[in-house]
Amino acid sequence: MATAYKEMARRIAPLADQVGSDTVAGDTSGFIDAFDALTKRVVRASIAPSVTPGTAENFIIMEAEADLELLSVKYHPDDALTANACDYATLDINKEDGAAGGLTSLDAITTEVSGTDDWAARVAESFGGIGVNDTLDAGEILVLQITKTGCGVAVPHGTLEVTYRLL
């Protein structure tokens, strides 16, 4: 791990020098921005949900290659969706231990009227509850689960975007 940090410092040093002469002495914001730019990673997964009501569907998004911290999760629907109070879907971000263990919910959004309301095509729906304490250990799996209530709703195909940082 020490070698990885040394390599990171080697890459960041030239970027930190580009902060500029107007930087207040001791201000490390440019360094932090450069570090963030080098450490953030994004995974995008194409999601094609079924239109069948009453079935839970699981989509494996990624397996953690190392310990990581989730920074944000967004669903980008390809088409619009009209929210409904009785017939709706719940999109749940979960982690699994990688050994066929149970799912642990990290955050969820719903297409219920009191949830995210209507969706517009190609406008991101954010899982706003994802934060600092949401981590995956090496080997754990990130899973999107879609469940339907009532007759459900046809969740449009889309892209799930996960931004994370290795710990």
DSSP file (Angstrom, degrees, kcal/mol; ACC not computed):
  #  RESIDUE AA STRUCTURE BP1 BP2  ACC     N-H-->O    O-->H-N    N-H-->O    O-->H-N    TCO  KAPPA ALPHA  PHI   PSI    X-CA   Y-CA   Z-CA
    1    1 A M     >        0   0    0      0, 0.0     4,-1.9     0, 0.0     5,-0.2   0.000 360.0 360.0 360.0 -36.4    0.0    0.0    0.0
    2    2 A A  H  >  +     0   0    0      1,-0.2     4,-2.2     2,-0.2     5,-0.2   0.873 360.0  54.8 -60.4 -36.8    2.9    2.4    0.7
    3    3 A T  H  > S+     0   0    0      1,-0.2     4,-2.3     2,-0.2    -1,-0.2   0.893 105.3  52.9 -62.9 -39.9    4.1    2.0   -2.8
    4    4 A A  H  > S+     0   0    0      1,-0.2     4,-2.2     2,-0.2    -1,-0.2   0.902 109.8  48.1 -63.0 -41.3    0.6    3.1   -4.1
    5    5 A Y  H  X S+     0   0    0     -4,-1.9     4,-2.6     2,-0.2    -2,-0.2   0.889 110.1  51.7 -67.4 -38.7    0.7    6.2   -2.0
    6    6 A K  H  X S+     0   0    0     -4,-2.2     4,-2.2     2,-0.2    -2,-0.2   0.912 110.9  48.2 -62.5 -42.0    4.3    7.1   -3.2
    7    7 A E  H  X S+     0   0    0     -4,-2.3     4,-2.0     2,-0.2    -2,-0.2   0.899 111.0  51.1 -64.7 -40.7    3.1    6.7   -6.8
    8    8 A M  H  X S+     0   0    0     -4,-2.2     4,-2.2     1,-0.2    -2,-0.2   0.923 110.3  48.8 -62.5 -44.3    0.1    8.9   -6.0
    9    9 A A  H  X S+     0   0    0     -4,-2.6     4,-2.1     1,-0.2    -1,-0.2   0.885 109.0  53.5 -63.0 -39.1    2.3   11.6   -4.5
   10   10 A R  H  < S+     0   0    0     -4,-2.2    -1,-0.2     1,-0.2    -2,-0.2   0.900 112.3  44.5 -62.3 -40.5    4.6   11.5   -7.5
   11   11 A R  H  X S+     0   0    0     -4,-2.0     4,-0.6     1,-0.2    -2,-0.2   0.849 115.0  47.8 -72.3 -34.3    1.6   12.0   -9.8
   12   12 A I  H >X S+     0   0    0     -4,-2.2     4,-2.6     1,-0.2     3,-0.6   0.833  91.8  78.2 -78.0 -33.0    0.1   14.8   -7.7
   13   13 A A  H 3X S+     0   0    0     -4,-2.1     4,-1.4     1,-0.3    -1,-0.2   0.867  95.9  45.1 -49.2 -49.6    3.2   16.9   -7.2
   14   14 A P  H 3> S+     0   0    0      0, 0.0     4,-0.5     0, 0.0    -1,-0.3   0.871 114.1  50.6 -64.4 -33.7    3.2   18.5  -10.6
   15   15 A L  H X< S+     0   0    0     -4,-0.6     3,-1.0    -3,-0.6    -2,-0.2   0.885 106.2  54.3 -69.7 -37.8   -0.5   19.2  -10.4
   16   16 A A  H >< S+     0   0    0     -4,-2.6     3,-1.3     1,-0.3    -1,-0.2   0.826 101.9  59.2 -65.4 -30.7   -0.1   20.8   -7.0
   17   17 A D  H >< S+     0   0    0     -4,-1.4     3,-0.6    -5,-0.3    -1,-0.3   0.715  96.3  63.8 -68.3 -19.8    2.5   23.2   -8.4
   18   18 A Q  T <<  +     0   0    0     -3,-1.0    -1,-0.2    -4,-0.5    -2,-0.2   0.377  69.9 101.2 -85.9   4.9   -0.1   24.4  -10.9
   19   19 A V  T <  S-     0   0    0     -3,-1.3    -1,-0.2     1,-0.1     3,-0.2   0.879  86.1-122.3 -59.6 -38.8   -2.3   25.9   -8.2
   20   20 A G    X   -     0   0    0     -3,-0.6     3,-1.0    -4,-0.2    -1,-0.1  -0.294  14.8 -83.4 115.8 161.4   -1.1   29.4   -8.9
   21   21 A S  T 3  S+     0   0    0      1,-0.2    -1,-0.1    -2,-0.1    -2,-0.1   0.655 116.3  68.4 -77.5 -15.7    0.7   32.3   -7.2
   22   22 A D  T 3  S+     0   0    0     -3,-0.2     2,-0.3     2,-0.1    -1,-0.2   0.393  73.3 117.5 -84.6   6.3   -2.5   33.7   -5.8
   23   23 A T  S <  S-     0   0    0     -3,-1.0     2,-0.1     1,-0.1     3,-0.1  -0.559  71.4-118.1 -74.9 132.7   -2.8   30.7   -3.4
   24   24 A V    >   -     0   0    0     -2,-0.3     3,-2.6     1,-0.1    -1,-0.1  -0.466  40.5 -93.4 -68.9 139.4   -2.7   31.6    0.3
   25   25 A A  T 3  S+     0   0    0      1,-0.3    -1,-0.1    -2,-0.1     3,-0.1  -0.305 114.3  18.7 -55.3 131.4    0.3   30.0    2.0
   26   26 A G  T 3  S+     0   0    0      1,-0.3     2,-0.5    -3,-0.1    -1,-0.3   0.324  87.9 135.8  88.5  -7.6   -0.8   26.7    3.6
   27   27 A D    <   +     0   0    0     -3,-2.6    -1,-0.3     1,-0.1     3,-0.2  -0.633  27.0 177.9 -76.1 120.2   -3.9   26.5    1.4
   28   28 A T     >  +     0   0    0     -2,-0.5     4,-2.7     1,-0.1     5,-0.2   0.248  46.2 109.4-107.0  12.5   -4.0   22.9    0.2
   29   29 A S  H  > S+     0   0    0      1,-0.2     4,-2.8     2,-0.2     5,-0.2   0.883  80.0  50.2 -61.1 -38.9   -7.3   23.1   -1.8
   30   30 A G  H  > S+     0   0    0     -3,-0.2     4,-2.3     2,-0.2    -1,-0.2   0.904 111.8  48.6 -63.9 -40.1   -5.5   22.7   -5.2
   31   31 A F  H  > S+     0   0    0      2,-0.2     4,-2.6     1,-0.2    -2,-0.2   0.915 112.4  48.3 -63.8 -43.6   -3.6   19.7   -3.9
   32   32 A I  H  X S+     0   0    0     -4,-2.7     4,-3.0     2,-0.2    -2,-0.2   0.912 110.8  50.7 -65.3 -42.3   -6.8   18.2   -2.6
   33   33 A D  H  X S+     0   0    0     -4,-2.8     4,-2.4     2,-0.2    -1,-0.2   0.916 112.3  47.5 -60.2 -42.6   -8.6   18.8   -5.9
   34   34 A A  H  X S+     0   0    0     -4,-2.3     4,-1.5     2,-0.2    -2,-0.2   0.909 112.2  49.5 -65.1 -41.8   -5.7   17.2   -7.8
   35   35 A F  H  X S+     0   0    0     -4,-2.6     4,-1.6     1,-0.2     3,-0.3   0.930 111.1  49.4 -62.4 -45.6   -5.7   14.3   -5.4
   36   36 A D  H  X S+     0   0    0     -4,-3.0     4,-2.4     1,-0.2     3,-0.2   0.906 107.4  54.9 -59.9 -42.4   -9.5   13.9   -5.9
   37   37 A A  H  < S+     0   0    0     -4,-2.4    -1,-0.2     1,-0.2    -2,-0.2   0.839 113.2  42.5 -61.3 -32.4   -9.1   14.0   -9.6
   38   38 A L  H  < S+     0   0    0     -4,-1.5    -1,-0.2    -3,-0.3    -2,-0.2   0.714 119.3  41.7 -86.7 -20.9   -6.6   11.1   -9.5
   39   39 A T  H  < S+     0   0    0     -4,-1.6   127,-0.7    -3,-0.2     2,-0.2   0.690  89.1  94.5-103.7 -19.8   -8.5    9.0   -7.0
   40   40 A K  E  <  -A  165   0A   0     -4,-2.4     2,-0.3    -5,-0.2   125,-0.2  -0.506  52.9-172.5 -74.5 141.6  -12.1    9.2   -8.0
   41   41 A R  E     -A  164   0A   0    123,-2.9   123,-2.7    -2,-0.2     2,-0.4  -0.959   9.6-151.8-132.3 151.3  -13.3    6.4  -10.3
   42   42 A V  E     -A  163   0A   0     -2,-0.3     2,-0.4   121,-0.2   121,-0.2  -0.984   5.9-169.0-128.1 135.1  -16.6    6.0  -12.1
   43   43 A V  E     -A  162   0A   0    119,-2.5   119,-2.9    -2,-0.4     2,-0.4  -0.981   6.4-165.7-118.8 133.4  -18.4    2.8  -13.1
   44   44 A R  E     -A  161   0A   0     -2,-0.4     2,-0.4   117,-0.2   117,-0.2  -0.982   4.5-171.8-120.8 130.2  -21.4    2.9  -15.5
   45   45 A A  E     -A  160   0A   0    115,-2.5   115,-2.9    -2,-0.4     2,-0.4  -0.978  22.0-130.1-124.1 131.2  -23.7   -0.1  -15.9
   46   46 A S  E     -A  159   0A   0     -2,-0.4     2,-0.5   113,-0.2   113,-0.2  -0.649  25.9-159.3 -77.6 129.1  -26.4   -0.4  -18.5
   47   47 A I  E     -A  158   0A   0    111,-3.3   111,-2.2    -2,-0.4    12,-0.0  -0.948  16.6-179.4-117.0 127.5  -29.7   -1.5  -16.8
   48   48 A A        -     0   0    0     -2,-0.5   109,-0.1   109,-0.2    -2,-0.0  -0.758  18.3-162.9-124.8  82.9  -32.5   -3.2  -18.8
   49   49 A P        -     0   0    0      0, 0.0     2,-0.1     0, 0.0   108,-0.1  -0.273  19.7-113.7 -68.3 152.2  -35.3   -3.8  -16.2
   50   50 A S        -     0   0    0      2,-0.1   105,-0.4     1,-0.1     5,-0.1  -0.414  10.8-137.9 -75.5 157.4  -38.2   -6.3  -17.0
   51   51 A V        +     0   0    0    103,-0.1    -1,-0.1    -2,-0.1   103,-0.0   0.440  67.0 118.5 -94.8  -0.7  -41.7   -5.0  -17.3
   52   52 A T    >   -     0   0    0      1,-0.1     3,-0.7     2,-0.0    -2,-0.1  -0.509  61.6-133.9 -70.4 124.0  -43.1   -7.9  -15.3
   53   53 A P  T 3  S+     0   0    0      0, 0.0    99,-0.1     0, 0.0    98,-0.1  -0.374  80.3  26.4 -74.6 156.8  -44.9   -6.7  -12.1
   54   54 A G  T 3  S+     0   0    0      1,-0.2     2,-0.4    96,-0.1    98,-0.1   0.531  91.6 113.6  76.1   7.3  -44.3   -8.3   -8.8
   55   55 A T    <   -     0   0    0     -3,-0.7     2,-0.4    -5,-0.1    -1,-0.2  -0.926  58.8-138.8-115.0 136.4  -40.8   -9.6   -9.5
   56   56 A A        -     0   0    0     -2,-0.4     2,-0.4    91,-0.2    91,-0.2  -0.771  21.0-162.7 -88.0 134.2  -37.6   -8.5   -7.8
   57   57 A E  E     -E  146   0B   0     89,-2.5    89,-2.7    -2,-0.4     2,-0.5  -0.957   4.3-156.4-119.3 137.3  -34.7   -8.1  -10.2
   58   58 A N  E     -E  145   0B   0     -2,-0.4     2,-0.5    87,-0.2    87,-0.2  -0.945   5.3-169.4-114.1 132.9  -31.0   -7.9   -9.1
   59   59 A F  E     -E  144   0B   0     85,-2.9    85,-2.8    -2,-0.5     2,-0.5  -0.977  18.8-138.6-120.6 117.6  -28.4   -6.3  -11.3
   60   60 A I  E     +E  143   0B   0     -2,-0.5    83,-0.2    83,-0.2     3,-0.1  -0.647  23.4 178.4 -75.6 123.9  -24.7   -6.9  -10.3
   61   61 A I  E     -     0   0B   0     81,-3.0     2,-0.3    -2,-0.5    -1,-0.2   0.876  55.2 -30.6 -94.4 -47.2  -23.0   -3.5  -10.8
   62   62 A M  E     -E  142   0B   0     80,-1.2    80,-2.9   -19,-0.0     2,-0.5  -0.986  44.3-124.7-166.5 158.2  -19.4   -4.2   -9.7
   63   63 A E  E     -E  141   0B   0     -2,-0.3     2,-0.3    78,-0.2    78,-0.2  -0.964  41.4-113.0-108.6 131.8  -17.2   -6.2   -7.4
   64   64 A A        -     0   0    0     76,-3.0    75,-2.9    -2,-0.5     3,-0.1  -0.481  21.7-163.3 -67.6 122.5  -14.9   -4.1   -5.3
   65   65 A E  S    S-     0   0    0     -2,-0.3     2,-0.3    73,-0.2    -1,-0.2   0.723  77.4  -6.9 -77.4 -21.8  -11.3   -4.6   -6.3
   66   66 A A  S    S-     0   0    0     71,-0.1    73,-0.1    74,-0.1    -1,-0.1  -0.917 104.8 -56.3-156.4 174.4  -10.1   -3.1   -3.0
   67   67 A D        +     0   0    0     -2,-0.3   100,-2.7    71,-0.1     2,-0.3  -0.407  68.2 176.1 -59.6 135.4  -11.7   -1.4   -0.1
   68   68 A L  E     -CB 136 166A   0     68,-2.8    68,-2.3    98,-0.3     2,-0.5  -0.963  31.5-133.5-145.2 160.7  -13.6    1.6   -1.4
   69   69 A E  E     -CB 135 165A   0     96,-3.0    96,-2.2    -2,-0.3     2,-0.4  -0.963  24.9-131.1-114.5 127.2  -15.9    4.5   -0.4
   70   70 A L  E     + B   0 164A   0     64,-2.9    64,-0.3    -2,-0.5    94,-0.3  -0.637  24.5 178.4 -77.2 132.5  -19.0    5.3   -2.4
   71   71 A L  E     -     0   0A   0     92,-3.2     2,-0.3     1,-0.4    93,-0.2   0.780  62.8 -13.7-103.3 -38.9  -19.3    9.0   -3.3
   72   72 A S  E     - B   0 163A   0     91,-1.7    91,-2.8    59,-0.1    -1,-0.4  -0.979  48.3-159.4-161.8 153.7  -22.4    9.0   -5.4
   73   73 A V  E     + B   0 162A   0     54,-0.4    54,-2.8    -2,-0.3     2,-0.3  -0.994  18.6 175.2-136.9 130.7  -24.9    6.8   -7.2
   74   74 A K  E     -DB 126 161A   0     87,-2.3    87,-3.3    -2,-0.4     2,-0.5  -0.987  22.4-145.7-137.1 145.0  -27.2    8.1   -9.9
   75   75 A Y  E     -DB 125 160A   0     50,-2.7    50,-2.9    -2,-0.3    85,-0.2  -0.959  10.1-162.0-110.0 125.4  -29.7    6.4  -12.3
   76   76 A H  E     - B   0 159A   0     83,-3.0    83,-1.8    -2,-0.5    48,-0.2  -0.860  13.8-153.3-107.0  96.0  -29.9    8.0  -15.8
   77   77 A P  E     - B   0 158A   0      0, 0.0    45,-3.4     0, 0.0    81,-0.3  -0.437  11.5-145.7 -71.8 142.8  -33.2    6.8  -17.3
   78   78 A D  S    S+     0   0    0     79,-3.3     2,-0.3    43,-0.2    80,-0.1   0.774  82.7  26.6 -74.9 -26.7  -33.4    6.7  -21.1
   79   79 A D  S    S-     0   0    0     78,-0.5    43,-0.2    42,-0.1     2,-0.1  -0.817  92.3 -88.1-131.6 169.5  -37.1    7.6  -21.1
   80   80 A A        -     0   0    0     -2,-0.3     2,-0.3    41,-0.1    40,-0.2  -0.328  34.6-158.5 -74.0 160.6  -39.6    9.5  -18.9
   81   81 A L  B     -H  119   0C   0     38,-1.8    38,-2.7    74,-0.1     2,-0.6  -0.995  10.3-140.0-141.8 136.8  -41.5    7.8  -16.1
   82   82 A T        -     0   0    0     -2,-0.3    36,-0.1    36,-0.2    31,-0.1  -0.881  24.7-127.8-100.7 123.5  -44.8    8.9  -14.5
   83   83 A A        -     0   0    0     -2,-0.6     2,-0.3    29,-0.1    29,-0.2  -0.267  24.9-165.3 -66.6 154.6  -44.9    8.4  -10.7
   84   84 A N        -     0   0    0     27,-1.3    29,-0.4    33,-0.1    30,-0.1  -0.998  23.6-142.6-145.9 140.4  -47.9    6.6   -9.2
   85   85 A A  S    S+     0   0    0     -2,-0.3     3,-0.1    27,-0.2    -1,-0.1   0.769 101.6  23.1 -74.7 -26.2  -49.2    6.3   -5.6
   86   86 A C  S    S+     0   0    0      1,-0.2     2,-0.6    66,-0.1    66,-0.3   0.741 121.9  48.2-111.4 -32.6  -50.2    2.6   -5.9
   87   87 A D  S    S+     0   0    0     63,-0.2     2,-0.3    64,-0.1    -1,-0.2  -0.905  78.9 128.6-117.8 102.8  -48.2    1.1   -8.7
   88   88 A Y  E     -F  149   0B   0     61,-1.1    61,-3.1    -2,-0.6     2,-0.3  -0.893  46.6-121.8-148.1 172.9  -44.5    1.9   -8.4
   89   89 A A  E     -F  148   0B   0     -2,-0.3    22,-2.7    59,-0.2     2,-0.5  -0.894  12.5-147.6-120.8 151.8  -41.0    0.6   -8.3
   90   90 A T  E     -FG 147 110B   0     57,-2.8    57,-2.2    -2,-0.3     2,-0.6  -0.987   6.4-158.1-119.1 125.9  -38.2    0.8   -5.7
   91   91 A L  E     -FG 146 109B   0     18,-3.0    18,-2.5    -2,-0.5     2,-0.5  -0.923  16.8-171.5-103.9 118.9  -34.6    0.9   -6.8
   92   92 A D  E     -FG 145 108B   0     53,-3.1    53,-2.9    -2,-0.6     2,-0.6  -0.946  17.9-146.7-120.2 125.7  -32.4   -0.2   -4.0
   93   93 A I  E     +FG 144 107B   0     14,-3.2    13,-3.5    -2,-0.5    14,-1.3  -0.820  32.8 171.9 -90.2 123.4  -28.6    0.0   -3.9
   94   94 A N  E     -FG 143 105B   0     49,-3.1    49,-2.7    -2,-0.6     2,-0.4  -0.840  27.4-141.7-128.2 161.5  -27.2   -3.0   -1.9
   95   95 A K  E     -FG 142 104B   0      9,-2.1     9,-2.5    -2,-0.3     2,-0.3  -0.969  13.4-162.7-122.5 148.3  -24.0   -4.6   -1.1
   96   96 A E  E     -FG 141 103B   0     45,-2.4    45,-2.5    -2,-0.4     7,-0.1  -0.937  28.1-121.8-126.0 149.2  -23.4   -8.3   -0.8
   97   97 A D        -     0   0    0      5,-0.5     6,-0.1    -2,-0.3     5,-0.1   0.555  44.1-117.3 -71.9  -6.1  -20.5  -10.0    0.9
   98   98 A G  S    S+     0   0    0      3,-0.1    -1,-0.1    43,-0.1    42,-0.1   0.423  99.6  87.7  86.7  -2.9  -19.4  -11.9   -2.2
   99   99 A A  S    S-     0   0    0      3,-0.1     3,-0.1     0, 0.0    41,-0.0  -0.158 117.2 -89.0-119.2  37.1  -20.1  -15.3   -0.7
  100  100 A A  S    S+     0   0    0      1,-0.1     3,-0.1     2,-0.0     2,-0.0   0.778  82.2 149.1  60.9  29.3  -23.8  -15.5   -1.6
  101  101 A G        -     0   0    0      1,-0.2    -3,-0.1     0, 0.0    -1,-0.1  -0.168  52.6 -72.9 -78.9-178.0  -24.7  -13.8    1.6
  102  102 A G        -     0   0    0      1,-0.1    -5,-0.5    -6,-0.1     2,-0.3  -0.215  50.8 -99.4 -73.8 167.2  -27.7  -11.5    2.0
  103  103 A L  E     -G   96   0B   0     -7,-0.1     2,-0.5    -3,-0.1    -7,-0.2  -0.680  25.8-154.3 -88.4 141.0  -28.1   -8.0    0.6
  104  104 A T  E     -G   95   0B   0     -9,-2.5    -9,-2.1    -2,-0.3     2,-0.2  -0.974  20.4-129.9-115.3 118.7  -27.5   -5.0    2.9
  105  105 A S  E     +G   94   0B   0     -2,-0.5   -11,-0.3   -11,-0.2     3,-0.1  -0.459  28.1 175.0 -72.1 134.8  -29.4   -1.9    1.7
  106  106 A L  E     -     0   0B   0    -13,-3.5     2,-0.3     1,-0.4   -12,-0.2   0.735  67.5 -26.6-103.7 -37.5  -27.3    1.3    1.4
  107  107 A D  E     -G   93   0B   0    -14,-1.3   -14,-3.2    23,-0.1    -1,-0.4  -0.954  57.3-157.6-171.4 158.7  -30.0    3.6   -0.1
  108  108 A A  E     -G   92   0B   0     -2,-0.3     2,-0.3   -16,-0.2   -16,-0.2  -0.989   5.0-161.1-145.3 152.7  -33.2    3.5   -2.2
  109  109 A I  E     -G   91   0B   0    -18,-2.5   -18,-3.0    -2,-0.3     2,-0.3  -0.948  15.0-155.1-127.3 154.9  -35.3    5.7   -4.4
  110  110 A T  E     -G   90   0B   0     -2,-0.3     6,-2.5   -20,-0.2     7,-0.2  -0.940  23.0-141.2-131.3 151.9  -38.9    5.0   -5.4
  111  111 A T        +     0   0    0    -22,-2.7   -27,-1.3    -2,-0.3   -21,-0.1   0.208  65.5 123.6 -93.7  14.7  -41.1    6.0   -8.3
  112  112 A E  S > >S-     0   0    0    -23,-0.3     3,-2.1   -29,-0.2     5,-1.2  -0.386  79.6-109.2 -69.0 154.0  -44.0    6.5   -5.9
  113  113 A V  T 3 5S+     0   0    0    -29,-0.4   -28,-0.1     1,-0.3    -1,-0.1   0.869 122.6  47.5 -55.0 -38.7  -45.6    9.9   -6.0
  114  114 A S  T 3 5S+     0   0    0    -30,-0.1    -1,-0.3     2,-0.1    -3,-0.1   0.463 111.8  60.2 -83.1   0.7  -44.2   10.7   -2.5
  115  115 A G  T < 5S-     0   0    0     -3,-2.1    -4,-0.2    -6,-0.0    -2,-0.1   0.599 127.3 -31.5 -93.0-115.0  -40.8    9.4   -3.7
  116  116 A T  T   5S-     0   0    0     -6,-2.5    -5,-0.1     1,-0.2    -3,-0.1   0.487  81.3-149.1 -87.9  -2.8  -38.8   10.9   -6.6
  117  117 A D      < -     0   0    0     -5,-1.2    -1,-0.2    -7,-0.2   -33,-0.1  -0.206  54.0  -4.2  61.9-158.4  -42.0   11.9   -8.5
  118  118 A D        -     0   0    0    -35,-0.1     2,-0.4    -5,-0.1   -36,-0.2  -0.264  69.4-139.5 -66.1 149.4  -41.9   11.9  -12.3
  119  119 A W  B     -H   81   0C   0    -38,-2.7   -38,-1.8    -8,-0.1     2,-0.3  -0.869   6.9-145.2-107.7 144.0  -38.7   11.2  -14.1
  120  120 A A    >   -     0   0    0     -2,-0.4     3,-1.6   -40,-0.2   -41,-0.1  -0.821  35.4 -92.6-102.7 147.8  -37.5   13.0  -17.2
  121  121 A A  T 3  S+     0   0    0     -2,-0.3   -43,-0.2     1,-0.3   -42,-0.1  -0.357 106.4   1.6 -60.9 134.3  -35.6   11.2  -20.0
  122  122 A R  T 3  S+     0   0    0    -45,-3.4     2,-0.5     1,-0.2    -1,-0.3   0.686  97.9 124.1  61.2  23.7  -31.8   11.5  -19.5
  123  123 A V    <   -     0   0    0     -3,-1.6    -3,-0.2   -46,-0.3    -1,-0.2  -0.970  65.7-115.1-112.8 124.2  -32.0   13.4  -16.3
  124  124 A A        -     0   0    0     -2,-0.5     2,-0.6   -48,-0.2   -48,-0.2  -0.249  16.8-152.2 -63.9 138.3  -30.2   11.8  -13.4
  125  125 A E  E     -D   75   0A   0    -50,-2.9   -50,-2.7    -6,-0.0     2,-0.3  -0.964  23.7-145.0-107.0 116.6  -32.1   10.5  -10.4
  126  126 A S  E     -D   74   0A   0     -2,-0.6     2,-1.4   -52,-0.2   -52,-0.2  -0.627  16.2-138.7 -92.2 139.4  -29.7   10.6   -7.4
  127  127 A F    >   -     0   0    0    -54,-2.8     3,-1.7    -2,-0.3   -54,-0.4  -0.743  30.1-175.2 -85.5  85.7  -29.5    8.2   -4.5
  128  128 A G  T 3   +     0   0    0     -2,-1.4    -1,-0.2     1,-0.3   -19,-0.0   0.615  69.1  67.7 -66.5 -15.4  -29.0   11.1   -2.1
  129  129 A G  T 3  S+     0   0    0    -21,-0.1     2,-0.3    -3,-0.1    -1,-0.3   0.501  71.2 108.8 -85.2  -2.7  -28.4    8.9    1.0
  130  130 A I    <   +     0   0    0     -3,-1.7     2,-0.2   -57,-0.2   -57,-0.1  -0.593  50.2 137.1 -73.6 130.8  -25.1    7.6   -0.3
  131  131 A G    >   -     0   0    0     -2,-0.3     3,-2.2   -59,-0.1   -61,-0.3  -0.790  61.5 -48.0-156.3-163.0  -22.4    9.1    1.8
  132  132 A V  T 3  S+     0   0    0      1,-0.3   -62,-0.1    -2,-0.2    -2,-0.1   0.771 123.4  52.5 -54.5 -35.6  -19.1    8.9    3.7
  133  133 A N  T 3  S+     0   0    0    -64,-0.1     2,-1.0     1,-0.1    -1,-0.3   0.465  83.6  99.8 -85.8   1.1  -20.1    5.8    5.7
  134  134 A D    <   +     0   0    0     -3,-2.2   -64,-2.9   -64,-0.3     2,-0.3  -0.764  52.5 154.3 -91.8 104.0  -21.0    3.8    2.6
  135  135 A T  E     -C   69   0A   0     -2,-1.0     2,-0.4   -66,-0.2   -66,-0.2  -0.859  34.9-147.2-127.2 158.9  -18.1    1.5    1.9
  136  136 A L  E     -C   68   0A   0    -68,-2.3   -68,-2.8    -2,-0.3     2,-0.2  -0.993  17.4-138.4-123.0 135.7  -17.4   -1.8    0.2
  137  137 A D    >   -     0   0    0     -2,-0.4     3,-2.6   -70,-0.2   -73,-0.3  -0.573  46.2 -75.6 -84.4 156.7  -14.7   -4.1    1.4
  138  138 A A  T 3  S+     0   0    0      1,-0.3   -73,-0.2    -2,-0.2    -1,-0.1  -0.269 122.9  21.1 -51.2 131.6  -12.5   -5.9   -1.2
  139  139 A G  T 3  S+     0   0    0    -75,-2.9    -1,-0.3     1,-0.4   -74,-0.1   0.191  92.1 125.7  91.7 -16.1  -14.6   -8.7   -2.8
  140  140 A E    <   -     0   0    0     -3,-2.6   -76,-3.0   -77,-0.1     2,-0.4  -0.423  54.5-132.5 -73.9 156.0  -18.0   -7.2   -1.8
  141  141 A I  E     -EF  63  96B   0    -45,-2.5   -45,-2.4   -78,-0.2     2,-0.5  -0.906   2.3-140.5-116.7 135.4  -20.5   -6.8   -4.6
  142  142 A L  E     -EF  62  95B   0    -80,-2.9   -81,-3.0    -2,-0.4   -80,-1.2  -0.835  27.7-173.5 -93.5 127.6  -22.6   -3.7   -5.4
  143  143 A V  E     -EF  60  94B   0    -49,-2.7   -49,-3.1    -2,-0.5     2,-0.6  -0.972  21.5-149.6-128.7 134.4  -26.1   -4.7   -6.5
  144  144 A L  E     -EF  59  93B   0    -85,-2.8   -85,-2.9    -2,-0.4     2,-0.5  -0.920  20.2-167.3 -97.9 123.9  -29.1   -2.7   -7.8
  145  145 A Q  E     -EF  58  92B   0    -53,-2.9   -53,-3.1    -2,-0.6     2,-0.5  -0.952   5.0-164.6-113.9 130.2  -32.3   -4.4   -6.9
  146  146 A I  E     +EF  57  91B   0    -89,-2.7   -89,-2.5    -2,-0.5     2,-0.3  -0.964  11.3 177.3-115.1 122.0  -35.6   -3.3   -8.5
  147  147 A T  E     - F   0  90B   0    -57,-2.2   -57,-2.8    -2,-0.5     2,-0.4  -0.896  16.9-141.4-120.8 153.6  -38.9   -4.4   -6.8
  148  148 A K  E     - F   0  89B   0     -2,-0.3     2,-0.4   -59,-0.2   -59,-0.2  -0.920   5.2-155.2-119.9 141.6  -42.4   -3.5   -7.8
  149  149 A T  E >   - F   0  88B   0    -61,-3.1     3,-2.1    -2,-0.4   -61,-1.1  -0.902  68.2 -14.9-113.3 142.8  -45.4   -2.7   -5.7
  150  150 A G  T 3  S-     0   0    0     -2,-0.4   -63,-0.2     1,-0.3   -96,-0.1  -0.485 137.8 -21.4  65.4-133.5  -49.0   -3.1   -6.9
  151  151 A C  T 3  S-     0   0    0      1,-0.3    -1,-0.3    -2,-0.2   -64,-0.1   0.466  99.2-141.4 -83.8  -1.4  -48.9   -3.6  -10.6
  152  152 A G    <   -     0   0    0     -3,-2.1     2,-0.3   -66,-0.3    -1,-0.3  -0.187  12.0 -98.1  72.6-169.6  -45.5   -1.9  -10.6
  153  153 A V        -     0   0    0    -65,-0.1     2,-1.0  -101,-0.1   -65,-0.1  -0.981  32.0-100.7-147.2 148.3  -44.4    0.5  -13.3
  154  154 A A        -     0   0    0     -2,-0.3  -103,-0.1   -65,-0.0   -65,-0.1  -0.630  36.8-149.0 -74.9 107.0  -42.2    0.0  -16.3
  155  155 A V        -     0   0    0     -2,-1.0     3,-0.1  -105,-0.4   -74,-0.1  -0.662  23.0-119.7 -76.5 123.3  -38.8    1.3  -15.2
  156  156 A P        -     0   0    0      0, 0.0    -1,-0.1     0, 0.0  -109,-0.1  -0.280  28.5 -98.5 -64.9 148.5  -37.1    2.7  -18.3
  157  157 A H        +     0   0    0   -109,-0.1   -79,-3.3   -80,-0.1   -78,-0.5  -0.249  64.1 141.4 -53.8 154.8  -33.8    1.2  -19.4
  158  158 A G  E     -AB  47  77A   0   -111,-2.2  -111,-3.3   -81,-0.3     2,-0.4  -0.950  48.1 -82.5-173.5-167.0  -31.0    3.4  -18.3
  159  159 A T  E     -AB  46  76A   0    -83,-1.8   -83,-3.0    -2,-0.3     2,-0.5  -0.985  24.6-148.0-125.5 129.5  -27.5    3.7  -16.9
  160  160 A L  E     -AB  45  75A   0   -115,-2.9  -115,-2.5    -2,-0.4     2,-0.5  -0.864  17.0-160.7 -94.8 126.7  -26.4    3.4  -13.3
  161  161 A E  E     -AB  44  74A   0    -87,-3.3   -87,-2.3    -2,-0.5     2,-0.5  -0.941   7.4-172.9-114.1 121.3  -23.4    5.6  -12.5
  162  162 A V  E     -AB  43  73A   0   -119,-2.9  -119,-2.5    -2,-0.5     2,-0.5  -0.959   4.0-166.9-116.8 122.3  -21.4    4.9   -9.4
  163  163 A T  E     +AB  42  72A   0    -91,-2.8   -92,-3.2    -2,-0.5   -91,-1.7  -0.930  22.5 158.0-108.2 131.4  -18.6    7.3   -8.3
  164  164 A Y  E     -AB  41  70A   0   -123,-2.7  -123,-2.9    -2,-0.5     2,-0.4  -0.909  31.9-138.6-146.4 170.4  -16.2    5.9   -5.7
  165  165 A R  E     -AB  40  69A   0    -96,-2.2   -96,-3.0    -2,-0.3     2,-0.2  -1.000  26.0-118.9-135.2 135.5  -12.7    6.3   -4.2
  166  166 A L  E       B   0  68A   0   -127,-0.7   -98,-0.3    -2,-0.4   -99,-0.1  -0.488 360.0 360.0 -70.4 142.5  -10.3    3.6   -3.2
  167  167 A L              0   0    0   -100,-2.7   -99,-0.2    -2,-0.2    -1,-0.1   0.423 360.0 360.0 -94.7 360.0   -9.4    3.7    0.5
